[in-house]
């Protein structure tokens, strides 16, 4: 049986060395260490990897890291919410979000045209700039086609973006599909609605993506999931995989708990009851803020992959 070991700082300790020590530390540190091992097994086995996340993570500084992981070809498929798309586009246009605090005067913020996401702020002007640019994107796409799936729409937009730190840009460049089943639930969706008022024949086909993601997966291939948070992003991935035998590997990172019966808090064990994870799937769940846990896990993974010669180049 493994023993608890004390943690000690050492000069010039790397992230990899720090996270390696978590395996004997206790509590969620052990889960984080195990999550590193599960992701490594995904990559070593050549599994097709889903990375799912919600919009609040793109509001934060994780947005550029997601783009970098796409550049490194770590995930093969992205699933996210509509707010992620619009905020990625905002930042690609040079808009900057501000740091605030969880106890700000929200009435005063509203009067100033500032919108709070936890302890971060998005100005109304950012949405205005986004809306202007979206209309330009949609006009160009409309000239090429009148009916398009959501993933194809996001790839077309990604090809028009010039920011290398954009998720849409890097995913389009590396041919990584982005699925967004809840595309209508945001300012992005409202812009699609407004555009369709002028062009009634323009259709964004969300069901077409279900056909694509289901037929793109097979019973024979290994499948892995890195799920950050919950929402439709998580469920779209695990439901899709259930139709081809379920995931072989899964890492859940969440602040939710199973006691509410929510999908965000649903455990990997619960997923096995639905066939979304295989009975013998290797899995880990890390409870905590992904702004902390995800960079620690992935930096350790990337360091190890580099040593093993499994990390893709950055071209």
C-alpha positions in Angstrom: 0.0 0.0 0.0 1.3 3.5 -0.9 2.2 5.8 1.9 1.5 9.5 2.4 4.6 11.5 1.7 5.4 15.0 2.8 5.6 17.7 0.2 8.8 19.7 0.0 9.7 22.6 -2.2 13.0 22.4 -4.1 14.8 25.2 -5.9 14.0 25.2 -9.6 11.2 22.6 -9.1 9.3 22.1 -12.4 5.5 21.9 -12.7 6.0 18.2 -13.7 8.0 17.5 -10.6 5.5 19.4 -8.4 2.5 17.5 -9.8 4.4 14.2 -9.6 4.6 14.7 -5.8 0.8 15.1 -5.7 0.4 11.3 -6.0 1.4 10.8 -2.4 0.0 14.0 -0.9 -3.7 13.2 -0.4 -7.2 14.4 -1.2 -7.7 16.1 -4.6 -3.9 16.2 -5.2 -4.0 12.4 -5.7 -6.9 12.8 -8.2 -4.9 15.5 -10.1 -1.9 13.2 -10.3 -4.1 10.3 -11.5 -5.7 12.7 -14.1 -2.2 13.3 -15.6 -1.7 9.5 -15.9 -5.1 9.0 -17.6 -4.4 11.8 -20.2 -1.0 10.3 -20.9 -2.6 6.9 -21.5 -5.0 8.6 -24.0 -2.1 10.0 -26.0 0.1 6.8 -25.8 -2.8 4.7 -27.0 -3.5 7.0 -29.9 -7.0 7.6 -28.6 -9.3 10.2 -30.3 -9.5 12.9 -27.6 -12.5 15.1 -26.9 -11.9 18.4 -25.0 -15.1 19.9 -23.7 -15.4 23.3 -21.9 -17.9 26.0 -21.1 -17.8 29.7 -22.0 -16.7 31.0 -18.5 -13.3 29.2 -19.2 -12.9 31.2 -22.4 -13.7 34.4 -20.4 -10.7 33.6 -18.3 -7.1 33.4 -19.5 -7.5 29.7 -20.4 -8.6 30.8 -23.9 -5.1 31.1 -25.2 -4.1 27.8 -23.6 -7.0 26.0 -25.4 -5.8 27.5 -28.7 -2.2 26.4 -27.9 -3.3 22.8 -27.2 -5.1 22.8 -30.6 -1.9 24.0 -32.2 -0.1 21.1 -30.5 -2.8 18.7 -31.7 -3.6 17.4 -28.2 -7.4 17.3 -28.7 -9.0 15.8 -31.8 -12.5 17.2 -31.2 -13.7 20.3 -29.3 -17.2 20.7 -27.8 -18.2 23.9 -26.2 -21.0 26.4 -25.6 -22.0 29.4 -27.7 -20.6 31.9 -25.3 -17.1 30.5 -25.9 -17.4 31.2 -29.6 -18.4 34.8 -29.2 -15.8 35.6 -26.5 -13.1 34.0 -28.5 -14.1 36.2 -31.4 -14.2 39.3 -29.2 -10.6 38.6 -27.9 -9.5 38.0 -31.5 -10.6 41.5 -32.3 -8.4 42.9 -29.6 -11.0 43.2 -26.9 -9.7 42.8 -23.4 -11.6 41.6 -20.4 -10.9 43.1 -17.0 -10.3 41.7 -13.5 -12.8 42.7 -10.8 -14.0 40.8 -7.7 -16.8 38.6 -6.6 -18.3 41.3 -4.5 -18.4 44.2 -7.0 -21.4 46.7 -7.0 -23.4 45.0 -9.8 -25.9 47.8 -10.1 -23.0 50.3 -10.6 -21.4 48.0 -13.1 -24.7 47.7 -15.1 -24.9 51.5 -15.2 -21.4 51.7 -16.7 -22.1 49.0 -19.3 -20.0 46.4 -17.7 -21.1 42.7 -17.2 -19.6 40.5 -14.5 -18.6 36.9 -14.9 -17.5 35.9 -11.4 -14.5 38.3 -10.8 -14.1 39.2 -14.5 -15.7 42.0 -16.5 -16.9 42.2 -20.2 -17.8 45.7 -21.5 -20.9 46.3 -23.7 -18.5 47.8 -26.3 -17.0 44.3 -26.7 -20.3 42.9 -27.8 -20.9 45.9 -30.1 -17.6 45.3 -31.9 -18.3 41.5 -32.0 -21.8 42.1 -33.6 -20.3 44.3 -36.3 -17.7 41.7 -37.2 -20.1 38.8 -37.1 -22.3 40.4 -39.8 -19.2 40.6 -42.0 -18.4 37.0 -41.4 -21.9 35.8 -42.1 -22.2 37.8 -45.3 -19.0 36.2 -46.6 -20.2 32.7 -45.6 -23.7 33.4 -47.2 -22.0 34.1 -50.5 -20.5 30.6 -50.4 -23.5 28.6 -49.1 -27.0 28.9 -47.8 -27.1 25.9 -45.6 -24.2 25.0 -43.2 -23.7 22.8 -40.1 -22.5 24.5 -36.9 -19.1 23.0 -37.0 -18.6 24.0 -40.6 -19.8 27.6 -39.8 -17.2 27.8 -36.9 -14.5 26.5 -39.2 -15.3 29.1 -41.8 -15.1 31.9 -39.2 -11.9 30.4 -37.8 -10.3 30.7 -41.3 -11.2 34.4 -41.4 -9.7 35.1 -38.0 -6.1 36.4 -37.9 -5.3 35.9 -34.2 -3.0 32.9 -33.5 -4.3 32.8 -29.9 -7.8 32.2 -31.1 -9.4 28.8 -30.5 -11.4 29.0 -33.7 -8.3 30.0 -35.7 -6.1 27.1 -34.4 -8.9 24.6 -34.6 -9.6 25.5 -38.2 -5.9 25.5 -39.1 -5.4 22.0 -37.6 -8.7 20.7 -38.9 -10.1 20.1 -35.4 -14.0 20.2 -35.5 -15.7 22.4 -32.9 -19.2 21.2 -32.0 -21.5 23.7 -30.4 -25.0 22.1 -30.0 -26.4 25.1 -28.1 -25.4 27.7 -30.7 -28.5 29.8 -30.3 -27.9 30.4 -26.6 -25.9 33.6 -26.7 -25.3 36.9 -28.5 -23.8 34.7 -31.2 -27.1 33.0 -31.7 -28.9 36.3 -31.7 -26.7 37.5 -34.5 -27.6 34.4 -36.5 -31.3 35.1 -35.9 -30.9 38.8 -37.0 -29.0 37.7 -40.1 -31.7 35.2 -40.9 -34.3 37.9 -40.8 -32.5 39.5 -43.8 -31.7 36.1 -45.4 -34.5 33.6 -44.6 -32.8 31.0 -46.8 -29.7 30.9 -44.6 -29.9 27.8 -42.4 -27.5 26.7 -39.6 -28.1 23.0 -39.3 -27.2 21.8 -35.8 -28.6 18.2 -36.5 -26.0 17.7 -39.3 -23.3 17.8 -36.7 -24.9 14.9 -34.7 -24.6 12.8 -37.9 -21.0 13.9 -38.3 -19.8 13.2 -34.7 -21.6 9.9 -34.5 -20.3 8.6 -37.9 -16.8 9.9 -37.1 -16.5 7.5 -34.1 -16.1 3.8 -34.2 -16.3 0.8 -31.8 -12.7 -0.2 -32.8 -10.9 3.0 -32.0 -9.8 4.2 -28.5 -11.7 7.3 -27.3 -10.7 9.7 -24.5 -12.5 12.6 -22.8 -11.2 15.7 -21.0 -14.3 17.3 -19.6 -14.1 20.8 -18.0 -17.3 21.6 -16.2 -20.5 20.3 -17.5 -23.5 21.7 -19.5 -24.3 20.6 -23.1 -20.6 20.4 -23.9 -20.0 17.4 -21.6 -23.2 15.6 -22.5 -22.8 16.0 -26.3 -19.5 14.3 -26.1 -20.4 11.4 -23.7 -23.7 10.7 -25.5 -21.9 10.6 -28.9 -19.3 8.2 -27.6 -22.0 6.0 -26.0 -23.2 5.1 -29.5 -19.9 3.5 -30.3 -19.2 1.7 -27.1 -18.3 4.6 -24.7 -15.0 6.2 -23.7 -12.0 4.2 -22.8 -10.5 7.1 -20.8 -12.0 10.1 -19.1 -10.9 13.0 -16.9 -13.6 15.2 -15.3 -12.7 18.5 -13.8 -15.6 20.3 -12.0 -16.7 22.3 -9.0 -20.0 20.5 -8.9 -20.9 17.4 -6.9 -23.0 14.4 -7.5 -25.5 15.2 -4.7 -27.6 17.5 -6.9 -28.1 15.0 -9.7 -26.7 17.4 -12.2 -24.7 16.4 -15.2 -21.9 18.7 -14.1 -21.5 16.8 -10.9 -22.3 13.3 -12.3 -19.4 11.0 -11.7 -17.5 8.8 -14.1 -19.1 5.8 -12.3 -22.6 7.1 -13.0 -21.6 7.5 -16.7 -20.8 3.8 -16.8 -24.4 3.0 -15.9 -25.4 4.7 -19.2 -22.6 3.1 -21.3 -21.0 6.5 -21.8 -17.8 5.2 -20.3 -16.8 1.6 -20.7 -17.0 -0.7 -17.7 -13.2 -0.9 -17.6 -12.6 2.7 -18.5 -9.7 4.4 -16.8 -10.9 7.7 -15.2 -10.2 10.4 -12.7 -12.3 13.2 -11.3 -10.7 16.4 -9.9 -12.9 18.8 -7.9 -11.7 22.4 -8.1 -11.4 25.5 -10.2 -10.1 24.5 -13.7 -8.2 27.8 -13.9 -5.9 26.1 -11.3 -6.3 22.3 -11.9 -6.3 22.2 -15.7 -3.0 24.1 -16.4 -1.3 22.1 -13.7 -2.5 18.8 -15.2 -1.8 19.7 -18.8 1.6 21.3 -18.2 2.7 18.1 -16.5 1.3 16.1 -19.4 3.1 18.2 -22.0 6.4 17.9 -20.1 6.1 14.2 -20.1 5.0 13.9 -23.7 8.0 16.0 -24.8 10.3 13.6 -22.9 8.7 10.6 -24.6 8.7 12.3 -28.0 5.0 12.2 -28.3 4.2 15.9 -28.3 3.5 17.3 -31.8 5.6 20.2 -33.1 4.2 23.7 -33.0 4.2 24.4 -36.7 
